[in-house]
Amino acid sequence: MVNMTLSIAEQMYNEMKKHTEVKWSDVARSAIKKKLAELEIMDKVLGNSDLTESDAELIGHKIKAEIRKRFK
């Protein structure tokens, strides 16, 4: 197994120290595993897509603009 170091905010670290019963490396490992599974599904879905990254960004901006209009 490979070791990995990560940085977290001091406030988060202080909260984590209050819960010594939790194996934080297991929590991080689980979160990374979940994210990798999500990315794998996304890669499969988008693997045959003709949509470019700039197309996706443009769509994202349009969606965000419409959401902002709704909540004003």
mmCIF file as Biopython writes it, N, C-alpha, C and O atoms, coordinates in Angstrom:
data_model
#
loop_
_atom_site.group_PDB
_atom_site.id
_atom_site.type_symbol
_atom_site.label_atom_id
_atom_site.label_alt_id
_atom_site.label_comp_id
_atom_site.label_asym_id
_atom_site.label_entity_id
_atom_site.label_seq_id
_atom_site.pdbx_PDB_ins_code
_atom_site.Cartn_x
_atom_site.Cartn_y
_atom_site.Cartn_z
_atom_site.occupancy
_atom_site.B_iso_or_equiv
_atom_site.auth_seq_id
_atom_site.auth_asym_id
_atom_site.pdbx_PDB_model_num
ATOM 1   N N  . MET A ? 1  ? 0.845   -1.173 0.000   1.0 0.0 1  A 1 
ATOM 2   C CA . MET A ? 1  ? 0.000   0.000  0.000   1.0 0.0 1  A 1 
ATOM 3   C C  . MET A ? 1  ? 0.890   1.236  0.000   1.0 0.0 1  A 1 
ATOM 4   O O  . MET A ? 1  ? 1.953   1.255  0.621   1.0 0.0 1  A 1 
ATOM 5   N N  . VAL A ? 2  ? 0.438   2.262  -0.705  1.0 0.0 2  A 1 
ATOM 6   C CA . VAL A ? 2  ? 1.173   3.517  -0.822  1.0 0.0 2  A 1 
ATOM 7   C C  . VAL A ? 2  ? 0.702   4.481  0.258   1.0 0.0 2  A 1 
ATOM 8   O O  . VAL A ? 2  ? -0.486  4.530  0.575   1.0 0.0 2  A 1 
ATOM 9   N N  . ASN A ? 3  ? 1.624   5.244  0.820   1.0 0.0 3  A 1 
ATOM 10  C CA . ASN A ? 3  ? 1.262   6.276  1.790   1.0 0.0 3  A 1 
ATOM 11  C C  . ASN A ? 3  ? 1.042   7.596  1.069   1.0 0.0 3  A 1 
ATOM 12  O O  . ASN A ? 3  ? 1.688   7.894  0.065   1.0 0.0 3  A 1 
ATOM 13  N N  . MET A ? 4  ? 0.103   8.386  1.612   1.0 0.0 4  A 1 
ATOM 14  C CA . MET A ? 4  ? -0.226  9.675  1.017   1.0 0.0 4  A 1 
ATOM 15  C C  . MET A ? 4  ? -0.389  10.691 2.140   1.0 0.0 4  A 1 
ATOM 16  O O  . MET A ? 4  ? -0.956  10.382 3.188   1.0 0.0 4  A 1 
ATOM 17  N N  . THR A ? 5  ? 0.102   11.884 1.921   1.0 0.0 5  A 1 
ATOM 18  C CA . THR A ? 5  ? -0.033  12.959 2.897   1.0 0.0 5  A 1 
ATOM 19  C C  . THR A ? 5  ? -0.982  13.999 2.325   1.0 0.0 5  A 1 
ATOM 20  O O  . THR A ? 5  ? -0.906  14.332 1.143   1.0 0.0 5  A 1 
ATOM 21  N N  . LEU A ? 6  ? -1.874  14.512 3.163   1.0 0.0 6  A 1 
ATOM 22  C CA . LEU A ? 6  ? -2.766  15.565 2.696   1.0 0.0 6  A 1 
ATOM 23  C C  . LEU A ? 6  ? -2.836  16.666 3.729   1.0 0.0 6  A 1 
ATOM 24  O O  . LEU A ? 6  ? -2.581  16.458 4.916   1.0 0.0 6  A 1 
ATOM 25  N N  . SER A ? 7  ? -3.189  17.841 3.247   1.0 0.0 7  A 1 
ATOM 26  C CA . SER A ? 7  ? -3.307  19.003 4.121   1.0 0.0 7  A 1 
ATOM 27  C C  . SER A ? 7  ? -4.781  19.295 4.364   1.0 0.0 7  A 1 
ATOM 28  O O  . SER A ? 7  ? -5.604  19.207 3.453   1.0 0.0 7  A 1 
ATOM 29  N N  . ILE A ? 8  ? -5.098  19.644 5.603   1.0 0.0 8  A 1 
ATOM 30  C CA . ILE A ? 8  ? -6.460  20.028 5.960   1.0 0.0 8  A 1 
ATOM 31  C C  . ILE A ? 8  ? -6.386  21.284 6.819   1.0 0.0 8  A 1 
ATOM 32  O O  . ILE A ? 8  ? -5.347  21.594 7.402   1.0 0.0 8  A 1 
ATOM 33  N N  . ALA A ? 9  ? -7.492  21.990 6.885   1.0 0.0 9  A 1 
ATOM 34  C CA . ALA A ? 9  ? -7.550  23.206 7.694   1.0 0.0 9  A 1 
ATOM 35  C C  . ALA A ? 9  ? -7.366  22.857 9.171   1.0 0.0 9  A 1 
ATOM 36  O O  . ALA A ? 9  ? -7.788  21.796 9.630   1.0 0.0 9  A 1 
ATOM 37  N N  . GLU A ? 10 ? -6.743  23.750 9.887   1.0 0.0 10 A 1 
ATOM 38  C CA . GLU A ? 10 ? -6.478  23.515 11.302  1.0 0.0 10 A 1 
ATOM 39  C C  . GLU A ? 10 ? -7.767  23.302 12.095  1.0 0.0 10 A 1 
ATOM 40  O O  . GLU A ? 10 ? -7.810  22.465 12.997  1.0 0.0 10 A 1 
ATOM 41  N N  . GLN A ? 11 ? -8.806  24.050 11.765  1.0 0.0 11 A 1 
ATOM 42  C CA . GLN A ? 11 ? -10.086 23.906 12.460  1.0 0.0 11 A 1 
ATOM 43  C C  . GLN A ? 11 ? -10.644 22.485 12.260  1.0 0.0 11 A 1 
ATOM 44  O O  . GLN A ? 11 ? -11.165 21.878 13.196  1.0 0.0 11 A 1 
ATOM 45  N N  . MET A ? 12 ? -10.529 21.974 11.046  1.0 0.0 12 A 1 
ATOM 46  C CA . MET A ? 12 ? -11.004 20.624 10.771  1.0 0.0 12 A 1 
ATOM 47  C C  . MET A ? 12 ? -10.186 19.607 11.571  1.0 0.0 12 A 1 
ATOM 48  O O  . MET A ? 12 ? -10.737 18.658 12.130  1.0 0.0 12 A 1 
ATOM 49  N N  . TYR A ? 13 ? -8.893  19.809 11.620  1.0 0.0 13 A 1 
ATOM 50  C CA . TYR A ? 13 ? -8.022  18.914 12.380  1.0 0.0 13 A 1 
ATOM 51  C C  . TYR A ? 13 ? -8.392  18.911 13.862  1.0 0.0 13 A 1 
ATOM 52  O O  . TYR A ? 13 ? -8.416  17.857 14.498  1.0 0.0 13 A 1 
ATOM 53  N N  . ASN A ? 14 ? -8.678  20.080 14.406  1.0 0.0 14 A 1 
ATOM 54  C CA . ASN A ? 14 ? -9.061  20.167 15.814  1.0 0.0 14 A 1 
ATOM 55  C C  . ASN A ? 14 ? -10.358 19.414 16.085  1.0 0.0 14 A 1 
ATOM 56  O O  . ASN A ? 14 ? -10.502 18.771 17.125  1.0 0.0 14 A 1 
ATOM 57  N N  . GLU A ? 15 ? -11.302 19.494 15.148  1.0 0.0 15 A 1 
ATOM 58  C CA . GLU A ? 15 ? -12.552 18.731 15.287  1.0 0.0 15 A 1 
ATOM 59  C C  . GLU A ? 15 ? -12.276 17.229 15.206  1.0 0.0 15 A 1 
ATOM 60  O O  . GLU A ? 15 ? -12.859 16.442 15.952  1.0 0.0 15 A 1 
ATOM 61  N N  . MET A ? 16 ? -11.396 16.847 14.309  1.0 0.0 16 A 1 
ATOM 62  C CA . MET A ? 16 ? -11.057 15.424 14.156  1.0 0.0 16 A 1 
ATOM 63  C C  . MET A ? 16 ? -10.426 14.868 15.437  1.0 0.0 16 A 1 
ATOM 64  O O  . MET A ? 16 ? -10.683 13.725 15.817  1.0 0.0 16 A 1 
ATOM 65  N N  . LYS A ? 17 ? -9.605  15.678 16.093  1.0 0.0 17 A 1 
ATOM 66  C CA . LYS A ? 17 ? -8.941  15.230 17.318  1.0 0.0 17 A 1 
ATOM 67  C C  . LYS A ? 17 ? -9.940  14.909 18.420  1.0 0.0 17 A 1 
ATOM 68  O O  . LYS A ? 17 ? -9.644  14.121 19.318  1.0 0.0 17 A 1 
ATOM 69  N N  . LYS A ? 18 ? -11.125 15.516 18.357  1.0 0.0 18 A 1 
ATOM 70  C CA . LYS A ? 18 ? -12.151 15.245 19.359  1.0 0.0 18 A 1 
ATOM 71  C C  . LYS A ? 18 ? -12.733 13.833 19.210  1.0 0.0 18 A 1 
ATOM 72  O O  . LYS A ? 18 ? -13.374 13.323 20.129  1.0 0.0 18 A 1 
ATOM 73  N N  . HIS A ? 19 ? -12.510 13.218 18.069  1.0 0.0 19 A 1 
ATOM 74  C CA . HIS A ? 19 ? -13.098 11.907 17.787  1.0 0.0 19 A 1 
ATOM 75  C C  . HIS A ? 19 ? -11.999 10.895 17.479  1.0 0.0 19 A 1 
ATOM 76  O O  . HIS A ? 19 ? -11.828 10.449 16.345  1.0 0.0 19 A 1 
ATOM 77  N N  . THR A ? 20 ? -11.267 10.555 18.524  1.0 0.0 20 A 1 
ATOM 78  C CA . THR A ? 20 ? -10.146 9.637  18.362  1.0 0.0 20 A 1 
ATOM 79  C C  . THR A ? 20 ? -10.587 8.211  18.035  1.0 0.0 20 A 1 
ATOM 80  O O  . THR A ? 20 ? -9.779  7.381  17.618  1.0 0.0 20 A 1 
ATOM 81  N N  . GLU A ? 21 ? -11.884 7.938  18.232  1.0 0.0 21 A 1 
ATOM 82  C CA . GLU A ? 21 ? -12.397 6.596  17.934  1.0 0.0 21 A 1 
ATOM 83  C C  . GLU A ? 21 ? -12.524 6.347  16.428  1.0 0.0 21 A 1 
ATOM 84  O O  . GLU A ? 21 ? -12.656 5.205  15.986  1.0 0.0 21 A 1 
ATOM 85  N N  . VAL A ? 22 ? -12.482 7.432  15.649  1.0 0.0 22 A 1 
ATOM 86  C CA . VAL A ? 22 ? -12.630 7.318  14.199  1.0 0.0 22 A 1 
ATOM 87  C C  . VAL A ? 22 ? -11.259 7.096  13.566  1.0 0.0 22 A 1 
ATOM 88  O O  . VAL A ? 22 ? -10.290 7.774  13.907  1.0 0.0 22 A 1 
ATOM 89  N N  . LYS A ? 23 ? -11.191 6.146  12.647  1.0 0.0 23 A 1 
ATOM 90  C CA . LYS A ? 23 ? -9.964  5.922  11.885  1.0 0.0 23 A 1 
ATOM 91  C C  . LYS A ? 23 ? -10.046 6.820  10.651  1.0 0.0 23 A 1 
ATOM 92  O O  . LYS A ? 23 ? -10.635 6.445  9.637   1.0 0.0 23 A 1 
ATOM 93  N N  . TRP A ? 24 ? -9.449  8.008  10.750  1.0 0.0 24 A 1 
ATOM 94  C CA . TRP A ? 24 ? -9.593  9.018  9.715   1.0 0.0 24 A 1 
ATOM 95  C C  . TRP A ? 24 ? -8.989  8.583  8.396   1.0 0.0 24 A 1 
ATOM 96  O O  . TRP A ? 24 ? -9.451  9.004  7.335   1.0 0.0 24 A 1 
ATOM 97  N N  . SER A ? 25 ? -7.972  7.751  8.445   1.0 0.0 25 A 1 
ATOM 98  C CA . SER A ? 25 ? -7.405  7.264  7.180   1.0 0.0 25 A 1 
ATOM 99  C C  . SER A ? 25 ? -8.425  6.393  6.449   1.0 0.0 25 A 1 
ATOM 100 O O  . SER A ? 25 ? -8.484  6.405  5.220   1.0 0.0 25 A 1 
ATOM 101 N N  . ASP A ? 26 ? -9.232  5.632  7.207   1.0 0.0 26 A 1 
ATOM 102 C CA . ASP A ? 26 ? -10.291 4.824  6.585   1.0 0.0 26 A 1 
ATOM 103 C C  . ASP A ? 26 ? -11.366 5.713  5.967   1.0 0.0 26 A 1 
ATOM 104 O O  . ASP A ? 26 ? -11.895 5.409  4.897   1.0 0.0 26 A 1 
ATOM 105 N N  . VAL A ? 27 ? -11.684 6.813  6.648   1.0 0.0 27 A 1 
ATOM 106 C CA . VAL A ? 27 ? -12.680 7.752  6.125   1.0 0.0 27 A 1 
ATOM 107 C C  . VAL A ? 27 ? -12.175 8.354  4.810   1.0 0.0 27 A 1 
ATOM 108 O O  . VAL A ? 27 ? -12.915 8.423  3.829   1.0 0.0 27 A 1 
ATOM 109 N N  . ALA A ? 28 ? -10.932 8.780  4.797   1.0 0.0 28 A 1 
ATOM 110 C CA . ALA A ? 28 ? -10.344 9.366  3.587   1.0 0.0 28 A 1 
ATOM 111 C C  . ALA A ? 28 ? -10.283 8.329  2.466   1.0 0.0 28 A 1 
ATOM 112 O O  . ALA A ? 28 ? -10.614 8.632  1.319   1.0 0.0 28 A 1 
ATOM 113 N N  . ARG A ? 29 ? -9.866  7.121  2.792   1.0 0.0 29 A 1 
ATOM 114 C CA . ARG A ? 29 ? -9.775  6.043  1.803   1.0 0.0 29 A 1 
ATOM 115 C C  . ARG A ? 29 ? -11.144 5.764  1.195   1.0 0.0 29 A 1 
ATOM 116 O O  . ARG A ? 29 ? -11.266 5.585  -0.017  1.0 0.0 29 A 1 
ATOM 117 N N  . SER A ? 30 ? -12.164 5.728  2.033   1.0 0.0 30 A 1 
ATOM 118 C CA . SER A ? 30 ? -13.527 5.471  1.565   1.0 0.0 30 A 1 
ATOM 119 C C  . SER A ? 30 ? -14.026 6.590  0.653   1.0 0.0 30 A 1 
ATOM 120 O O  . SER A ? 30 ? -14.657 6.325  -0.370  1.0 0.0 30 A 1 
ATOM 121 N N  . ALA A ? 31 ? -13.746 7.833  1.021   1.0 0.0 31 A 1 
ATOM 122 C CA . ALA A ? 31 ? -14.168 8.979  0.212   1.0 0.0 31 A 1 
ATOM 123 C C  . ALA A ? 31 ? -13.472 8.972  -1.149  1.0 0.0 31 A 1 
ATOM 124 O O  . ALA A ? 31 ? -14.089 9.271  -2.171  1.0 0.0 31 A 1 
ATOM 125 N N  . ILE A ? 32 ? -12.202 8.635  -1.152  1.0 0.0 32 A 1 
ATOM 126 C CA . ILE A ? 32 ? -11.456 8.569  -2.413  1.0 0.0 32 A 1 
ATOM 127 C C  . ILE A ? 32 ? -11.987 7.442  -3.288  1.0 0.0 32 A 1 
ATOM 128 O O  . ILE A ? 32 ? -12.138 7.605  -4.499  1.0 0.0 32 A 1 
ATOM 129 N N  . LYS A ? 33 ? -12.266 6.308  -2.676  1.0 0.0 33 A 1 
ATOM 130 C CA . LYS A ? 33 ? -12.803 5.163  -3.423  1.0 0.0 33 A 1 
ATOM 131 C C  . LYS A ? 33 ? -14.155 5.516  -4.053  1.0 0.0 33 A 1 
ATOM 132 O O  . LYS A ? 33 ? -14.412 5.180  -5.209  1.0 0.0 33 A 1 
ATOM 133 N N  . LYS A ? 34 ? -15.011 6.192  -3.290  1.0 0.0 34 A 1 
ATOM 134 C CA . LYS A ? 34 ? -16.330 6.600  -3.800  1.0 0.0 34 A 1 
ATOM 135 C C  . LYS A ? 34 ? -16.182 7.559  -4.972  1.0 0.0 34 A 1 
ATOM 136 O O  . LYS A ? 34 ? -16.869 7.418  -5.984  1.0 0.0 34 A 1 
ATOM 137 N N  . LYS A ? 35 ? -15.287 8.534  -4.839  1.0 0.0 35 A 1 
ATOM 138 C CA . LYS A ? 35 ? -15.078 9.510  -5.910  1.0 0.0 35 A 1 
ATOM 139 C C  . LYS A ? 35 ? -14.546 8.830  -7.164  1.0 0.0 35 A 1 
ATOM 140 O O  . LYS A ? 35 ? -14.968 9.164  -8.271  1.0 0.0 35 A 1 
ATOM 141 N N  . LEU A ? 36 ? -13.631 7.886  -7.010  1.0 0.0 36 A 1 
ATOM 142 C CA . LEU A ? 36 ? -13.095 7.160  -8.157  1.0 0.0 36 A 1 
ATOM 143 C C  . LEU A ? 36 ? -14.180 6.367  -8.871  1.0 0.0 36 A 1 
ATOM 144 O O  . LEU A ? 36 ? -14.187 6.290  -10.100 1.0 0.0 36 A 1 
ATOM 145 N N  . ALA A ? 37 ? -15.098 5.778  -8.110  1.0 0.0 37 A 1 
ATOM 146 C CA . ALA A ? 37 ? -16.215 5.041  -8.707  1.0 0.0 37 A 1 
ATOM 147 C C  . ALA A ? 37 ? -17.109 5.983  -9.506  1.0 0.0 37 A 1 
ATOM 148 O O  . ALA A ? 37 ? -17.557 5.641  -10.601 1.0 0.0 37 A 1 
ATOM 149 N N  . GLU A ? 38 ? -17.368 7.171  -8.956  1.0 0.0 38 A 1 
ATOM 150 C CA . GLU A ? 38 ? -18.179 8.171  -9.662  1.0 0.0 38 A 1 
ATOM 151 C C  . GLU A ? 38 ? -17.490 8.601  -10.956 1.0 0.0 38 A 1 
ATOM 152 O O  . GLU A ? 38 ? -18.137 8.732  -11.995 1.0 0.0 38 A 1 
ATOM 153 N N  . LEU A ? 39 ? -16.184 8.818  -10.891 1.0 0.0 39 A 1 
ATOM 154 C CA . LEU A ? 39 ? -15.437 9.237  -12.078 1.0 0.0 39 A 1 
ATOM 155 C C  . LEU A ? 39 ? -15.413 8.141  -13.140 1.0 0.0 39 A 1 
ATOM 156 O O  . LEU A ? 39 ? -15.465 8.428  -14.336 1.0 0.0 39 A 1 
ATOM 157 N N  . GLU A ? 40 ? -15.336 6.895  -12.702 1.0 0.0 40 A 1 
ATOM 158 C CA . GLU A ? 40 ? -15.350 5.778  -13.643 1.0 0.0 40 A 1 
ATOM 159 C C  . GLU A ? 40 ? -16.680 5.727  -14.398 1.0 0.0 40 A 1 
ATOM 160 O O  . GLU A ? 40 ? -16.704 5.517  -15.611 1.0 0.0 40 A 1 
ATOM 161 N N  . ILE A ? 41 ? -17.781 5.921  -13.675 1.0 0.0 41 A 1 
ATOM 162 C CA . ILE A ? 41 ? -19.102 5.942  -14.314 1.0 0.0 41 A 1 
ATOM 163 C C  . ILE A ? 41 ? -19.177 7.115  -15.289 1.0 0.0 41 A 1 
ATOM 164 O O  . ILE A ? 41 ? -19.665 6.963  -16.409 1.0 0.0 41 A 1 
ATOM 165 N N  . MET A ? 42 ? -18.697 8.277  -14.866 1.0 0.0 42 A 1 
ATOM 166 C CA . MET A ? 42 ? -18.724 9.451  -15.727 1.0 0.0 42 A 1 
ATOM 167 C C  . MET A ? 42 ? -17.900 9.211  -16.995 1.0 0.0 42 A 1 
ATOM 168 O O  . MET A ? 42 ? -18.317 9.584  -18.092 1.0 0.0 42 A 1 
ATOM 169 N N  . ASP A ? 43 ? -16.741 8.592  -16.840 1.0 0.0 43 A 1 
ATOM 170 C CA . ASP A ? 43 ? -15.906 8.297  -18.001 1.0 0.0 43 A 1 
ATOM 171 C C  . ASP A ? 43 ? -16.616 7.362  -18.975 1.0 0.0 43 A 1 
ATOM 172 O O  . ASP A ? 43 ? -16.516 7.536  -20.190 1.0 0.0 43 A 1 
ATOM 173 N N  . LYS A ? 44 ? -17.330 6.374  -18.446 1.0 0.0 44 A 1 
ATOM 174 C CA . LYS A ? 44 ? -18.065 5.448  -19.310 1.0 0.0 44 A 1 
ATOM 175 C C  . LYS A ? 44 ? -19.193 6.158  -20.041 1.0 0.0 44 A 1 
ATOM 176 O O  . LYS A ? 44 ? -19.401 5.936  -21.234 1.0 0.0 44 A 1 
ATOM 177 N N  . VAL A ? 45 ? -19.920 7.009  -19.332 1.0 0.0 45 A 1 
ATOM 178 C CA . VAL A ? 45 ? -21.044 7.729  -19.931 1.0 0.0 45 A 1 
ATOM 179 C C  . VAL A ? 45 ? -20.544 8.698  -21.003 1.0 0.0 45 A 1 
ATOM 180 O O  . VAL A ? 45 ? -21.130 8.807  -22.079 1.0 0.0 45 A 1 
ATOM 181 N N  . LEU A ? 46 ? -19.463 9.390  -20.695 1.0 0.0 46 A 1 
ATOM 182 C CA . LEU A ? 46 ? -18.965 10.414 -21.602 1.0 0.0 46 A 1 
ATOM 183 C C  . LEU A ? 46 ? -17.977 9.883  -22.635 1.0 0.0 46 A 1 
ATOM 184 O O  . LEU A ? 46 ? -17.547 10.627 -23.516 1.0 0.0 46 A 1 
ATOM 185 N N  . GLY A ? 47 ? -17.619 8.623  -22.537 1.0 0.0 47 A 1 
ATOM 186 C CA . GLY A ? 47 ? -16.619 8.051  -23.420 1.0 0.0 47 A 1 
ATOM 187 C C  . GLY A ? 47 ? -16.965 8.151  -24.890 1.0 0.0 47 A 1 
ATOM 188 O O  . GLY A ? 47 ? -16.079 8.325  -25.727 1.0 0.0 47 A 1 
ATOM 189 N N  . ASN A ? 48 ? -18.226 8.045  -25.211 1.0 0.0 48 A 1 
ATOM 190 C CA . ASN A ? 48 ? -18.656 8.100  -26.606 1.0 0.0 48 A 1 
ATOM 191 C C  . ASN A ? 48 ? -19.300 9.431  -26.971 1.0 0.0 48 A 1 
ATOM 192 O O  . ASN A ? 48 ? -19.899 9.561  -28.039 1.0 0.0 48 A 1 
ATOM 193 N N  . SER A ? 49 ? -19.183 10.399 -26.110 1.0 0.0 49 A 1 
ATOM 194 C CA . SER A ? 49 ? -19.829 11.695 -26.323 1.0 0.0 49 A 1 
ATOM 195 C C  . SER A ? 49 ? -19.005 12.565 -27.265 1.0 0.0 49 A 1 
ATOM 196 O O  . SER A ? 49 ? -17.776 12.513 -27.264 1.0 0.0 49 A 1 
ATOM 197 N N  . ASP A ? 50 ? -19.698 13.361 -28.063 1.0 0.0 50 A 1 
ATOM 198 C CA . ASP A ? 50 ? -19.037 14.335 -28.934 1.0 0.0 50 A 1 
ATOM 199 C C  . ASP A ? 50 ? -18.910 15.688 -28.243 1.0 0.0 50 A 1 
ATOM 200 O O  . ASP A ? 50 ? -18.346 16.626 -28.807 1.0 0.0 50 A 1 
ATOM 201 N N  . LEU A ? 51 ? -19.429 15.788 -27.033 1.0 0.0 51 A 1 
ATOM 202 C CA . LEU A ? 51 ? -19.393 17.028 -26.273 1.0 0.0 51 A 1 
ATOM 203 C C  . LEU A ? 51 ? -17.954 17.336 -25.871 1.0 0.0 51 A 1 
ATOM 204 O O  . LEU A ? 51 ? -17.268 16.489 -25.301 1.0 0.0 51 A 1 
ATOM 205 N N  . THR A ? 52 ? -17.505 18.547 -26.168 1.0 0.0 52 A 1 
ATOM 206 C CA . THR A ? 52 ? -16.147 18.937 -25.787 1.0 0.0 52 A 1 
ATOM 207 C C  . THR A ? 52 ? -16.161 19.539 -24.388 1.0 0.0 52 A 1 
ATOM 208 O O  . THR A ? 52 ? -17.219 19.848 -23.840 1.0 0.0 52 A 1 
ATOM 209 N N  . GLU A ? 53 ? -14.989 19.698 -23.830 1.0 0.0 53 A 1 
ATOM 210 C CA . GLU A ? 53 ? -14.892 20.291 -22.495 1.0 0.0 53 A 1 
ATOM 211 C C  . GLU A ? 53 ? -15.404 21.730 -22.516 1.0 0.0 53 A 1 
ATOM 212 O O  . GLU A ? 53 ? -16.068 22.167 -21.576 1.0 0.0 53 A 1 
ATOM 213 N N  . SER A ? 54 ? -15.098 22.460 -23.580 1.0 0.0 54 A 1 
ATOM 214 C CA . SER A ? 54 ? -15.580 23.847 -23.655 1.0 0.0 54 A 1 
ATOM 215 C C  . SER A ? 54 ? -17.104 23.885 -23.814 1.0 0.0 54 A 1 
ATOM 216 O O  . SER A ? 54 ? -17.752 24.799 -23.304 1.0 0.0 54 A 1 
ATOM 217 N N  . ASP A ? 55 ? -17.682 22.901 -24.517 1.0 0.0 55 A 1 
ATOM 218 C CA . ASP A ? 55 ? -19.139 22.806 -24.612 1.0 0.0 55 A 1 
ATOM 219 C C  . ASP A ? 55 ? -19.744 22.590 -23.225 1.0 0.0 55 A 1 
ATOM 220 O O  . ASP A ? 55 ? -20.737 23.224 -22.867 1.0 0.0 55 A 1 
ATOM 221 N N  . ALA A ? 56 ? -19.140 21.696 -22.454 1.0 0.0 56 A 1 
ATOM 222 C CA . ALA A ? 56 ? -19.639 21.392 -21.113 1.0 0.0 56 A 1 
ATOM 223 C C  . ALA A ? 56 ? -19.540 22.616 -20.212 1.0 0.0 56 A 1 
ATOM 224 O O  . ALA A ? 56 ? -20.445 22.879 -19.421 1.0 0.0 56 A 1 
ATOM 225 N N  . GLU A ? 57 ? -18.446 23.366 -20.328 1.0 0.0 57 A 1 
ATOM 226 C CA . GLU A ? 57 ? -18.288 24.580 -19.526 1.0 0.0 57 A 1 
ATOM 227 C C  . GLU A ? 57 ? -19.351 25.612 -19.888 1.0 0.0 57 A 1 
ATOM 228 O O  . GLU A ? 57 ? -19.917 26.261 -19.008 1.0 0.0 57 A 1 
ATOM 229 N N  . LEU A ? 58 ? -19.619 25.762 -21.179 1.0 0.0 58 A 1 
ATOM 230 C CA . LEU A ? 58 ? -20.629 26.714 -21.633 1.0 0.0 58 A 1 
ATOM 231 C C  . LEU A ? 58 ? -22.005 26.336 -21.092 1.0 0.0 58 A 1 
ATOM 232 O O  . LEU A ? 58 ? -22.746 27.198 -20.620 1.0 0.0 58 A 1 
ATOM 233 N N  . ILE A ? 59 ? -22.343 25.069 -21.158 1.0 0.0 59 A 1 
ATOM 234 C CA . ILE A ? 59 ? -23.627 24.593 -20.621 1.0 0.0 59 A 1 
ATOM 235 C C  . ILE A ? 59 ? -23.698 24.855 -19.122 1.0 0.0 59 A 1 
ATOM 236 O O  . ILE A ? 59 ? -24.721 25.312 -18.613 1.0 0.0 59 A 1 
ATOM 237 N N  . GLY A ? 60 ? -22.608 24.563 -18.418 1.0 0.0 60 A 1 
ATOM 238 C CA . GLY A ? 60 ? -22.556 24.792 -16.982 1.0 0.0 60 A 1 
ATOM 239 C C  . GLY A ? 60 ? -22.785 26.251 -16.629 1.0 0.0 60 A 1 
ATOM 240 O O  . GLY A ? 60 ? -23.518 26.557 -15.688 1.0 0.0 60 A 1 
ATOM 241 N N  . HIS A ? 61 ? -22.159 27.157 -17.380 1.0 0.0 61 A 1 
ATOM 242 C CA . HIS A ? 61 ? -22.330 28.592 -17.124 1.0 0.0 61 A 1 
ATOM 243 C C  . HIS A ? 61 ? -23.779 29.011 -17.359 1.0 0.0 61 A 1 
ATOM 244 O O  . HIS A ? 61 ? -24.337 29.800 -16.596 1.0 0.0 61 A 1 
ATOM 245 N N  . LYS A ? 62 ? -24.381 28.479 -18.418 1.0 0.0 62 A 1 
ATOM 246 C CA . LYS A ? 62 ? -25.778 28.816 -18.705 1.0 0.0 62 A 1 
ATOM 247 C C  . LYS A ? 62 ? -26.705 28.324 -17.595 1.0 0.0 62 A 1 
ATOM 248 O O  . LYS A ? 62 ? -27.623 29.035 -17.188 1.0 0.0 62 A 1 
ATOM 249 N N  . ILE A ? 63 ? -26.466 27.122 -17.115 1.0 0.0 63 A 1 
ATOM 250 C CA . ILE A ? 63 ? -27.286 26.574 -16.032 1.0 0.0 63 A 1 
ATOM 251 C C  . ILE A ? 63 ? -27.144 27.426 -14.774 1.0 0.0 63 A 1 
ATOM 252 O O  . ILE A ? 63 ? -28.135 27.762 -14.126 1.0 0.0 63 A 1 
ATOM 253 N N  . LYS A ? 64 ? -25.907 27.770 -14.436 1.0 0.0 64 A 1 
ATOM 254 C CA . LYS A ? 64 ? -25.673 28.593 -13.241 1.0 0.0 64 A 1 
ATOM 255 C C  . LYS A ? 64 ? -26.342 29.957 -13.366 1.0 0.0 64 A 1 
ATOM 256 O O  . LYS A ? 64 ? -26.894 30.473 -12.393 1.0 0.0 64 A 1 
ATOM 257 N N  . ALA A ? 65 ? -26.295 30.539 -14.559 1.0 0.0 65 A 1 
ATOM 258 C CA . ALA A ? 65 ? -26.932 31.839 -14.765 1.0 0.0 65 A 1 
ATOM 259 C C  . ALA A ? 65 ? -28.439 31.742 -14.554 1.0 0.0 65 A 1 
ATOM 260 O O  . ALA A ? 65 ? -29.037 32.627 -13.941 1.0 0.0 65 A 1 
ATOM 261 N N  . GLU A ? 66 ? -29.051 30.683 -15.052 1.0 0.0 66 A 1 
ATOM 262 C CA . GLU A ? 66 ? -30.494 30.500 -14.864 1.0 0.0 66 A 1 
ATOM 263 C C  . GLU A ? 66 ? -30.841 30.274 -13.394 1.0 0.0 66 A 1 
ATOM 264 O O  . GLU A ? 66 ? -31.870 30.756 -12.920 1.0 0.0 66 A 1 
ATOM 265 N N  . ILE A ? 67 ? -30.009 29.558 -12.684 1.0 0.0 67 A 1 
ATOM 266 C CA . ILE A ? 67 ? -30.240 29.328 -11.248 1.0 0.0 67 A 1 
ATOM 267 C C  . ILE A ? 67 ? -30.144 30.651 -10.491 1.0 0.0 67 A 1 
ATOM 268 O O  . ILE A ? 67 ? -30.950 30.918 -9.600  1.0 0.0 67 A 1 
ATOM 269 N N  . ARG A ? 68 ? -29.158 31.478 -10.847 1.0 0.0 68 A 1 
ATOM 270 C CA . ARG A ? 68 ? -29.026 32.789 -10.190 1.0 0.0 68 A 1 
ATOM 271 C C  . ARG A ? 68 ? -30.265 33.636 -10.425 1.0 0.0 68 A 1 
ATOM 272 O O  . ARG A ? 68 ? -30.731 34.317 -9.512  1.0 0.0 68 A 1 
ATOM 273 N N  . LYS A ? 69 ? -30.804 33.604 -11.640 1.0 0.0 69 A 1 
ATOM 274 C CA . LYS A ? 69 ? -32.005 34.369 -11.942 1.0 0.0 69 A 1 
ATOM 275 C C  . LYS A ? 69 ? -33.166 33.923 -11.057 1.0 0.0 69 A 1 
ATOM 276 O O  . LYS A ? 69 ? -33.936 34.752 -10.572 1.0 0.0 69 A 1 
ATOM 277 N N  . ARG A ? 70 ? -33.289 32.630 -10.850 1.0 0.0 70 A 1 
ATOM 278 C CA . ARG A ? 70 ? -34.393 32.080 -10.052 1.0 0.0 70 A 1 
ATOM 279 C C  . ARG A ? 70 ? -34.351 32.531 -8.607  1.0 0.0 70 A 1 
ATOM 280 O O  . ARG A ? 70 ? -35.391 32.771 -7.994  1.0 0.0 70 A 1 
ATOM 281 N N  . PHE A ? 71 ? -33.157 32.645 -8.064  1.0 0.0 71 A 1 
ATOM 282 C CA . PHE A ? 71 ? -33.008 32.943 -6.646  1.0 0.0 71 A 1 
ATOM 283 C C  . PHE A ? 71 ? -32.810 34.421 -6.338  1.0 0.0 71 A 1 
ATOM 284 O O  . PHE A ? 71 ? -32.521 34.785 -5.198  1.0 0.0 71 A 1 
ATOM 285 N N  . LYS A ? 72 ? -32.961 35.268 -7.339  1.0 0.0 72 A 1 
ATOM 286 C CA . LYS A ? 72 ? -32.846 36.718 -7.084  1.0 0.0 72 A 1 
ATOM 287 C C  . LYS A ? 72 ? -34.148 37.273 -6.610  1.0 0.0 72 A 1 
ATOM 288 O O  . LYS A ? 72 ? -34.248 38.471 -6.344  1.0 0.0 72 A 1 
#
